[in-house]
């Protein structure tokens, strides 16, 4: 009976999705956009680097509802389309909180600024503004806030959790082995607070990010940095009146009043409906003539790598060395692909998996231009896989660097023996057969072996960076030692070549390949419909866990990612989370 029920459920969802897919394909490029339309951007769902065409991406099997992450590639393309589209008069930013990092928002902000330069308008409205939403909204011609709204504008805070005292009480010794005093990945396990080196690097890069954010806001608003700093220090935007008094917004209004302002911009009647166009609808609109895809065989490959770095296949949110290395290899061997853009958004992970990917980047660079573009974070292993590119671009707010290595072998002997009454015994054929056992402490000889291995990986790491960036090894060592840098600092240090996002990287790749016309080909190649279907049903457990954990799911996912990482790690010591 249960088998019959599950079969019927499977058939039902297959039917629904096939109908949705056929409808989507049939309706593609058929939506007409009326004159005097407004592109309506709410940005309430996560912005990821690559938007999905999987029909399941927008369907939640638990709630039977649509909820689709926004692809940054698609969002930037739509803003550019709207710039060229005579039927689109402006953009309405209807935002309060945006699930995206600073660098992602910087790229969107740049696209909106280009849109404004065409003479079209951008209006921003929020019932309230979280700090990152205000950063994006500040690019608008006019910013409005609800009369009872607030702007949470108070600077960037970085707070770390330290587990040493808890581990002491449990009788667990983490046994951290690292190379580089700035490689702070293990500090939460053996310290009660930040080391001076870690405090120095965190303050340095969050200050660099904040300076870029406040600089962008000041430029857009015609204010000074000192004025913006005064507003943040005094939390002067805690109500609408003070926010307006300090010129952080242009007006205080209810939503219906915003609609009247938009009608005035569009020069339509007070009772006329506004032609709002959602991103979902605009994706089906014909492309403006100036953006028609050229008829050419020449391609620029864009390879997307997102998440922690592990060996094996990985997924859309985990960088598997087999999958990403295979994608780069496929692009290298395709004669129609004249250049490769490698989009990286990763805190790092397995050193071995990173090296597998790096090798394919090196081979590709030998035969065609490779441009690396960094998203919110491309640090440690994320920088490792980028360093051999011919050109590297990043946002000023990108987190990168962290050229360092660490390992951890927890000693849980006291916990097992004294806390829960479990003992271990063993026999072995050779001296180091039980190396890595968590039931006892490391011996001096074992610790020395691991330290030498970590030192070897570090030397390899800085050697690759030195070769890729054409820098002396001793200079890279000074920039390394696990130190994390902002994009601004990375450019000053020679770790990247230029500021920019995905669009800048693509233009640079075209320049290096001497292409005037080209088409974009995205990698890894999407799987066929049936494979995606079966994987989706296999992922129902994940969806259930995500639904139950809600906002805490990111911590569960981080633990899952770490579990997949084996051997010595080149990873950022923490994840950057936008709150």
PLY file of the C-alpha trace (Angstrom):
ply
format ascii 1.0
element vertex 579
property float x
property float y
property float z
element edge 578
property int vertex1
property int vertex2
end_header
0.00 0.00 0.00
2.80 2.38 0.94
4.65 1.57 -2.28
1.52 2.28 -4.32
1.04 5.62 -2.53
4.64 6.69 -3.11
4.37 5.71 -6.76
1.22 7.79 -7.18
2.90 10.77 -5.49
5.89 10.40 -7.80
3.67 10.24 -10.88
1.72 13.27 -9.68
4.81 15.43 -9.24
6.34 14.25 -12.52
3.14 15.27 -14.29
3.02 18.67 -12.57
6.64 19.43 -13.34
6.41 18.26 -16.94
3.39 20.51 -17.47
5.24 23.41 -15.82
8.32 22.75 -17.96
6.35 22.59 -21.20
4.47 25.77 -20.27
7.73 27.49 -19.42
9.34 26.45 -22.69
6.27 27.42 -24.67
6.09 30.82 -23.04
9.74 31.70 -23.33
10.45 34.94 -25.19
6.76 35.52 -25.80
5.83 38.05 -23.10
5.17 41.52 -24.49
6.26 44.47 -22.35
3.93 47.46 -22.46
5.09 51.03 -22.89
5.89 52.94 -19.68
6.61 49.79 -17.69
8.62 49.58 -14.46
10.91 46.69 -13.52
9.89 45.72 -9.98
12.75 44.30 -7.87
11.88 42.98 -4.41
14.94 40.71 -3.88
13.43 38.79 -0.97
15.04 35.46 -1.84
18.70 34.49 -1.81
20.88 35.87 -4.60
23.17 33.11 -5.88
25.86 33.39 -8.55
24.09 31.19 -11.09
20.36 31.05 -11.56
18.83 27.64 -12.09
16.69 26.44 -14.97
15.70 23.31 -13.08
11.89 23.44 -12.82
12.27 22.14 -9.27
14.32 25.17 -8.23
11.14 27.18 -7.76
9.06 24.41 -6.16
9.07 23.54 -2.45
7.79 20.01 -2.04
7.19 20.52 1.66
4.92 23.55 1.34
3.86 22.97 -2.30
4.80 26.58 -3.03
7.14 28.47 -5.36
10.32 29.99 -3.90
13.20 30.53 -6.28
16.66 31.86 -5.56
17.70 34.73 -7.83
20.69 34.18 -10.10
23.11 37.11 -10.05
23.91 36.36 -13.69
20.22 36.65 -14.57
19.65 39.74 -12.42
22.55 41.66 -13.97
21.39 40.65 -17.45
17.85 41.85 -16.76
19.03 45.23 -15.45
21.12 45.66 -18.60
18.14 44.60 -20.73
15.95 47.14 -18.95
18.54 49.82 -19.67
18.27 49.13 -23.40
14.53 48.46 -23.46
12.51 51.49 -24.61
9.43 50.07 -22.90
11.05 50.14 -19.45
10.99 53.64 -17.95
12.54 52.85 -14.58
13.22 50.41 -11.75
11.32 50.23 -8.47
13.48 48.84 -5.65
10.92 47.50 -3.19
13.37 46.29 -0.56
13.87 45.90 3.17
16.22 42.97 3.80
18.25 41.21 1.11
19.82 37.75 1.58
23.11 38.57 -0.14
26.68 39.53 0.70
28.36 42.89 0.26
30.17 41.96 -2.94
27.05 40.57 -4.57
25.20 43.78 -3.71
28.14 45.84 -4.99
27.76 44.17 -8.40
24.01 44.78 -8.46
24.57 48.36 -7.32
27.02 48.97 -10.17
24.48 47.64 -12.66
21.78 49.93 -11.22
24.16 52.88 -11.45
24.77 52.11 -15.13
21.00 51.91 -15.58
20.56 55.39 -14.05
23.22 56.82 -16.34
20.96 55.99 -19.28
18.57 58.70 -18.04
16.02 56.29 -16.60
14.92 56.48 -12.97
15.46 54.26 -9.95
13.14 54.71 -6.97
13.78 52.86 -3.70
11.18 52.25 -1.00
11.26 50.27 2.22
8.97 49.82 5.17
12.32 49.44 6.92
15.86 49.01 5.65
18.41 46.54 6.91
21.92 47.85 6.45
22.67 45.92 3.27
19.31 46.85 1.72
20.00 50.51 2.40
23.41 50.16 0.76
21.74 48.94 -2.41
18.87 51.43 -2.19
21.23 54.37 -1.76
22.11 54.20 -5.47
18.54 55.29 -6.34
17.54 58.74 -7.54
15.18 58.95 -4.58
14.93 56.90 -1.39
11.72 56.71 0.62
10.92 55.21 4.01
7.63 54.29 5.69
6.60 56.83 8.40
7.09 54.20 11.11
10.14 52.67 9.52
13.78 52.58 10.60
17.14 52.12 8.88
19.42 49.71 10.70
22.62 51.59 9.89
25.31 51.12 12.55
28.47 49.65 11.02
29.85 46.13 10.71
30.36 43.86 13.69
32.27 40.57 13.68
31.59 38.26 16.61
33.22 34.85 16.99
32.18 31.95 19.19
34.90 30.30 21.31
34.47 26.73 22.50
37.60 26.18 24.60
35.92 26.20 28.01
33.19 23.85 26.83
35.75 21.45 25.36
37.77 21.61 28.60
34.68 20.62 30.58
34.01 17.78 28.18
37.61 16.62 28.33
38.33 17.18 24.63
41.70 18.48 23.41
41.34 19.76 19.81
45.07 19.35 18.91
45.29 22.11 16.29
48.25 22.12 13.92
48.59 25.10 11.58
51.03 27.10 9.47
50.73 30.86 9.81
49.90 32.93 12.85
46.95 34.51 11.03
45.39 31.13 10.20
42.87 31.40 12.99
40.67 28.45 12.05
41.50 26.57 15.22
41.37 29.48 17.65
37.76 28.90 18.78
38.86 25.48 20.02
41.92 26.46 22.08
41.39 30.15 22.96
38.78 32.13 24.88
39.16 35.21 22.69
40.77 36.44 19.47
44.53 36.37 19.15
46.15 39.77 18.46
46.82 38.63 14.87
43.25 37.56 14.28
41.85 40.74 15.83
44.17 42.77 13.59
43.12 41.05 10.34
39.38 41.07 11.08
39.39 44.74 12.04
41.44 45.52 8.94
39.17 43.83 6.41
35.82 44.81 7.94
37.09 48.40 8.10
38.04 48.20 4.43
34.58 46.84 3.57
32.84 49.52 5.65
34.94 52.27 4.09
33.88 51.09 0.64
30.22 50.89 1.68
30.18 54.35 3.25
32.17 55.77 0.34
29.63 54.47 -2.17
26.72 55.80 -0.11
28.36 59.19 0.37
29.03 59.52 -3.36
25.48 58.57 -4.33
23.88 60.80 -1.70
26.20 63.76 -2.18
27.33 63.54 1.44
30.70 63.34 3.15
32.25 60.26 4.75
32.34 62.14 8.06
28.61 62.76 7.81
27.89 59.07 7.12
30.15 58.08 10.03
28.32 60.45 12.36
25.00 58.91 11.33
26.24 55.37 12.03
27.97 56.27 15.31
24.83 57.93 16.66
22.36 55.50 15.06
20.66 58.57 13.63
18.41 56.53 11.36
16.43 54.86 14.15
13.29 56.65 12.99
12.09 58.14 9.73
12.22 61.78 10.82
15.88 61.71 11.87
16.80 59.66 8.79
15.36 62.44 6.63
16.90 65.18 8.76
20.33 63.59 8.22
19.67 63.32 4.45
19.85 59.54 4.37
16.45 59.45 2.64
14.57 61.84 0.37
11.11 61.41 1.77
8.74 59.71 4.19
5.75 58.06 2.54
3.18 55.31 2.67
3.09 52.80 -0.16
0.10 54.43 -1.86
2.01 57.72 -1.92
4.95 55.94 -3.56
2.58 54.73 -6.25
1.58 58.35 -6.89
5.25 59.34 -7.18
5.81 56.56 -9.72
2.76 57.70 -11.73
4.21 61.21 -11.84
7.52 59.80 -13.09
5.68 57.82 -15.75
3.44 60.79 -16.63
0.25 58.74 -16.37
-3.10 59.50 -14.76
-3.81 59.32 -11.03
-6.16 56.38 -11.53
-4.04 54.55 -14.08
-2.48 51.21 -13.18
1.30 51.03 -13.15
2.72 48.37 -15.46
5.01 46.56 -13.02
7.19 43.85 -14.57
8.57 41.15 -12.27
11.94 39.51 -12.98
10.11 36.23 -13.65
8.00 37.89 -16.34
10.85 39.94 -17.77
12.92 36.77 -18.23
10.43 35.79 -20.94
10.53 39.12 -22.77
12.29 39.58 -26.13
15.80 40.96 -25.82
16.37 44.51 -27.12
17.99 44.63 -30.55
21.21 46.01 -29.05
21.46 42.88 -26.89
20.55 40.24 -29.46
22.79 37.20 -29.11
25.27 37.35 -32.02
25.41 34.58 -34.61
28.92 33.37 -34.02
30.56 30.10 -33.05
32.94 31.87 -30.68
32.18 31.28 -27.01
33.32 32.55 -23.64
32.87 29.83 -21.04
31.72 30.87 -17.56
32.50 28.18 -14.99
30.65 28.61 -11.68
32.22 27.27 -8.48
30.24 27.87 -5.29
30.64 26.50 -1.75
33.21 24.57 0.21
35.80 22.59 -1.75
35.66 18.79 -1.46
36.83 15.79 -3.42
34.32 14.06 -5.68
31.25 15.32 -7.52
29.93 18.02 -5.17
26.75 19.88 -6.09
25.43 23.31 -7.05
26.33 24.53 -3.54
29.49 22.45 -2.95
32.59 22.61 -5.15
33.43 19.02 -6.03
36.88 18.70 -7.56
35.74 16.13 -10.14
32.81 18.25 -11.29
34.59 21.63 -11.49
37.88 20.28 -12.85
35.84 18.39 -15.46
33.96 21.55 -16.41
37.20 23.52 -16.91
38.66 20.62 -18.91
35.58 20.49 -21.11
35.82 24.24 -21.78
39.54 23.91 -22.52
39.01 21.15 -25.06
36.13 22.93 -26.83
37.65 24.72 -29.84
34.69 27.10 -29.95
35.50 28.34 -26.43
38.06 31.10 -26.86
38.35 32.19 -23.21
37.27 31.00 -19.77
35.81 33.03 -16.92
36.09 31.22 -13.59
33.53 32.53 -11.09
34.50 31.60 -7.51
32.50 32.01 -4.33
34.19 29.81 -1.74
35.80 29.90 1.73
38.03 26.98 0.70
38.19 23.41 1.91
40.27 20.37 1.03
43.84 21.17 -0.05
43.96 18.09 -2.28
40.68 18.91 -4.01
41.85 22.50 -4.51
45.03 21.27 -6.17
43.06 19.03 -8.54
41.05 22.05 -9.71
44.12 24.30 -9.89
45.81 21.87 -12.27
42.96 22.25 -14.77
43.13 26.04 -14.44
46.85 25.88 -15.25
46.30 23.62 -18.27
43.52 25.89 -19.54
45.67 28.99 -19.10
48.35 27.43 -21.31
46.00 27.40 -24.32
43.44 30.19 -23.82
42.86 33.21 -21.55
41.46 32.44 -18.09
39.97 35.23 -15.99
38.99 34.55 -12.38
36.19 36.59 -10.83
35.58 36.49 -7.09
32.20 36.85 -5.43
31.57 37.54 -1.75
34.44 35.29 -0.70
37.31 33.53 -2.47
39.68 32.74 0.36
42.15 30.02 1.28
41.28 27.15 -1.09
39.06 29.63 -2.93
42.15 31.72 -3.67
44.24 28.61 -4.33
42.05 27.66 -7.33
42.11 31.24 -8.66
45.80 32.09 -8.44
46.82 30.56 -11.80
44.35 32.65 -13.80
45.77 35.17 -16.28
43.72 37.96 -14.68
41.85 38.16 -11.38
39.04 40.59 -10.59
37.19 41.03 -7.30
34.88 43.46 -5.61
36.45 45.90 -3.12
34.37 44.09 -0.49
35.39 40.54 -1.48
36.99 38.48 1.30
40.08 36.77 -0.09
43.63 35.72 0.74
43.83 33.45 3.80
46.84 31.75 2.22
47.46 29.25 4.98
46.91 25.66 6.05
45.64 23.91 9.16
44.69 20.51 10.48
42.88 19.24 13.57
42.89 15.83 15.25
40.73 15.95 18.38
41.91 13.95 21.38
38.73 12.70 23.05
40.36 10.24 25.44
39.27 12.00 28.63
35.77 12.52 27.27
35.37 8.85 26.38
37.13 7.43 29.46
36.07 9.77 32.27
32.87 11.43 31.07
30.93 8.57 29.47
32.89 5.49 30.53
34.09 4.23 27.15
37.57 2.75 26.78
39.53 1.65 23.70
42.21 -0.90 22.98
43.93 -1.85 19.76
46.60 -3.90 18.02
48.56 -2.71 15.00
51.12 -4.00 12.54
53.15 -0.82 12.19
54.14 2.18 14.28
51.84 4.75 12.67
48.95 2.46 11.71
46.63 4.27 14.16
47.72 7.79 13.26
44.69 10.06 13.55
42.90 8.11 16.24
40.69 10.36 18.39
40.82 8.00 21.37
44.26 9.18 22.50
46.62 12.18 22.23
49.06 12.53 19.36
52.61 11.48 20.05
55.42 13.94 19.39
56.42 11.95 16.32
52.86 11.99 14.96
52.52 15.72 15.59
55.80 16.29 13.76
54.59 14.26 10.76
51.38 16.29 10.52
53.26 19.55 10.97
55.64 18.61 8.15
52.69 17.72 5.90
51.02 21.03 6.62
54.27 22.87 5.98
54.64 21.05 2.67
51.12 22.01 1.59
51.77 25.62 2.61
55.01 25.73 0.61
53.16 24.33 -2.39
50.39 26.89 -1.91
52.67 29.93 -1.82
54.68 28.48 -4.70
51.56 28.35 -6.88
50.61 31.89 -5.87
54.12 33.17 -6.54
54.12 31.65 -10.02
50.56 32.68 -10.86
50.93 36.25 -9.61
54.57 36.66 -10.71
55.68 37.52 -7.18
58.73 36.40 -5.18
57.99 33.50 -2.83
59.12 35.50 0.21
56.66 38.28 -0.68
53.81 35.77 -0.96
54.86 34.29 2.37
54.54 37.73 3.95
51.09 38.15 2.39
50.18 34.64 3.43
50.54 33.12 6.89
46.78 32.67 6.85
46.02 36.39 6.65
42.58 37.37 5.34
42.33 40.45 3.09
39.53 42.56 1.67
39.41 43.13 -2.08
40.83 46.63 -1.59
43.80 45.26 0.35
44.26 42.38 -2.09
44.64 44.80 -4.99
47.17 46.84 -3.05
49.11 43.65 -2.32
49.03 42.34 -5.89
46.80 39.35 -5.13
44.21 40.58 -7.65
44.48 42.71 -10.78
41.37 44.85 -10.86
38.03 45.63 -9.26
34.89 44.36 -10.87
32.32 41.62 -11.02
31.15 39.01 -13.46
30.49 41.51 -16.27
33.96 43.05 -15.95
35.53 39.59 -16.02
33.66 38.63 -19.19
34.70 41.85 -20.94
38.32 41.26 -19.90
38.19 37.69 -21.21
36.87 38.98 -24.54
39.66 41.54 -24.67
42.35 38.93 -23.96
40.87 36.60 -26.58
40.49 39.50 -29.04
36.78 38.84 -29.48
34.30 41.45 -30.62
31.33 39.11 -30.83
30.79 36.04 -28.69
28.19 33.94 -26.94
28.24 32.85 -23.30
28.34 29.15 -22.46
27.85 28.23 -18.81
29.53 25.34 -17.01
29.12 22.85 -15.41
26.56 21.74 -17.99
23.13 21.33 -16.43
21.97 17.76 -15.98
19.09 16.39 -18.00
15.53 16.71 -16.76
15.12 13.10 -15.55
18.38 13.17 -13.60
17.37 16.41 -11.91
13.98 14.89 -11.15
15.42 11.85 -9.42
17.97 13.91 -7.52
15.23 16.22 -6.33
13.26 13.34 -4.85
16.47 12.08 -3.29
16.85 15.52 -1.71
13.48 15.59 0.04
15.23 14.79 3.34
17.39 17.89 2.92
14.34 20.03 2.23
12.63 18.68 5.36
15.67 19.47 7.51
15.92 22.94 5.97
12.27 23.63 6.66
12.54 22.47 10.29
15.77 24.33 11.07
14.85 27.57 9.32
17.58 30.17 9.81
19.75 27.68 11.71
20.07 25.51 8.57
23.22 27.38 7.52
25.04 25.99 10.57
23.85 22.46 9.81
24.99 22.87 6.20
28.41 24.12 7.35
28.84 20.97 9.46
27.83 18.82 6.49
30.37 20.59 4.28
33.15 20.10 6.83
32.26 16.41 7.11
32.94 16.02 3.38
36.37 17.64 3.67
39.19 15.21 4.27
42.91 15.58 4.84
44.67 18.91 5.28
42.46 21.96 4.82
42.97 25.32 3.14
39.84 27.02 4.39
38.71 30.37 5.76
38.42 30.04 9.55
34.76 31.08 9.54
31.84 31.83 7.25
30.78 35.40 6.49
27.05 35.78 7.15
24.92 38.83 6.34
22.48 39.56 9.16
0 1
1 2
2 3
3 4
4 5
5 6
6 7
7 8
8 9
9 10
10 11
11 12
12 13
13 14
14 15
15 16
16 17
17 18
18 19
19 20
20 21
21 22
22 23
23 24
24 25
25 26
26 27
27 28
28 29
29 30
30 31
31 32
32 33
33 34
34 35
35 36
36 37
37 38
38 39
39 40
40 41
41 42
42 43
43 44
44 45
45 46
46 47
47 48
48 49
49 50
50 51
51 52
52 53
53 54
54 55
55 56
56 57
57 58
58 59
59 60
60 61
61 62
62 63
63 64
64 65
65 66
66 67
67 68
68 69
69 70
70 71
71 72
72 73
73 74
74 75
75 76
76 77
77 78
78 79
79 80
80 81
81 82
82 83
83 84
84 85
85 86
86 87
87 88
88 89
89 90
90 91
91 92
92 93
93 94
94 95
95 96
96 97
97 98
98 99
99 100
100 101
101 102
102 103
103 104
104 105
105 106
106 107
107 108
108 109
109 110
110 111
111 112
112 113
113 114
114 115
115 116
116 117
117 118
118 119
119 120
120 121
121 122
122 123
123 124
124 125
125 126
126 127
127 128
128 129
129 130
130 131
131 132
132 133
133 134
134 135
135 136
136 137
137 138
138 139
139 140
140 141
141 142
142 143
143 144
144 145
145 146
146 147
147 148
148 149
149 150
150 151
151 152
152 153
153 154
154 155
155 156
156 157
157 158
158 159
159 160
160 161
161 162
162 163
163 164
164 165
165 166
166 167
167 168
168 169
169 170
170 171
171 172
172 173
173 174
174 175
175 176
176 177
177 178
178 179
179 180
180 181
181 182
182 183
183 184
184 185
185 186
186 187
187 188
188 189
189 190
190 191
191 192
192 193
193 194
194 195
195 196
196 197
197 198
198 199
199 200
200 201
201 202
202 203
203 204
204 205
205 206
206 207
207 208
208 209
209 210
210 211
211 212
212 213
213 214
214 215
215 216
216 217
217 218
218 219
219 220
220 221
221 222
222 223
223 224
224 225
225 226
226 227
227 228
228 229
229 230
230 231
231 232
232 233
233 234
234 235
235 236
236 237
237 238
238 239
239 240
240 241
241 242
242 243
243 244
244 245
245 246
246 247
247 248
248 249
249 250
250 251
251 252
252 253
253 254
254 255
255 256
256 257
257 258
258 259
259 260
260 261
261 262
262 263
263 264
264 265
265 266
266 267
267 268
268 269
269 270
270 271
271 272
272 273
273 274
274 275
275 276
276 277
277 278
278 279
279 280
280 281
281 282
282 283
283 284
284 285
285 286
286 287
287 288
288 289
289 290
290 291
291 292
292 293
293 294
294 295
295 296
296 297
297 298
298 299
299 300
300 301
301 302
302 303
303 304
304 305
305 306
306 307
307 308
308 309
309 310
310 311
311 312
312 313
313 314
314 315
315 316
316 317
317 318
318 319
319 320
320 321
321 322
322 323
323 324
324 325
325 326
326 327
327 328
328 329
329 330
330 331
331 332
332 333
333 334
334 335
335 336
336 337
337 338
338 339
339 340
340 341
341 342
342 343
343 344
344 345
345 346
346 347
347 348
348 349
349 350
350 351
351 352
352 353
353 354
354 355
355 356
356 357
357 358
358 359
359 360
360 361
361 362
362 363
363 364
364 365
365 366
366 367
367 368
368 369
369 370
370 371
371 372
372 373
373 374
374 375
375 376
376 377
377 378
378 379
379 380
380 381
381 382
382 383
383 384
384 385
385 386
386 387
387 388
388 389
389 390
390 391
391 392
392 393
393 394
394 395
395 396
396 397
397 398
398 399
399 400
400 401
401 402
402 403
403 404
404 405
405 406
406 407
407 408
408 409
409 410
410 411
411 412
412 413
413 414
414 415
415 416
416 417
417 418
418 419
419 420
420 421
421 422
422 423
423 424
424 425
425 426
426 427
427 428
428 429
429 430
430 431
431 432
432 433
433 434
434 435
435 436
436 437
437 438
438 439
439 440
440 441
441 442
442 443
443 444
444 445
445 446
446 447
447 448
448 449
449 450
450 451
451 452
452 453
453 454
454 455
455 456
456 457
457 458
458 459
459 460
460 461
461 462
462 463
463 464
464 465
465 466
466 467
467 468
468 469
469 470
470 471
471 472
472 473
473 474
474 475
475 476
476 477
477 478
478 479
479 480
480 481
481 482
482 483
483 484
484 485
485 486
486 487
487 488
488 489
489 490
490 491
491 492
492 493
493 494
494 495
495 496
496 497
497 498
498 499
499 500
500 501
501 502
502 503
503 504
504 505
505 506
506 507
507 508
508 509
509 510
510 511
511 512
512 513
513 514
514 515
515 516
516 517
517 518
518 519
519 520
520 521
521 522
522 523
523 524
524 525
525 526
526 527
527 528
528 529
529 530
530 531
531 532
532 533
533 534
534 535
535 536
536 537
537 538
538 539
539 540
540 541
541 542
542 543
543 544
544 545
545 546
546 547
547 548
548 549
549 550
550 551
551 552
552 553
553 554
554 555
555 556
556 557
557 558
558 559
559 560
560 561
561 562
562 563
563 564
564 565
565 566
566 567
567 568
568 569
569 570
570 571
571 572
572 573
573 574
574 575
575 576
576 577
577 578
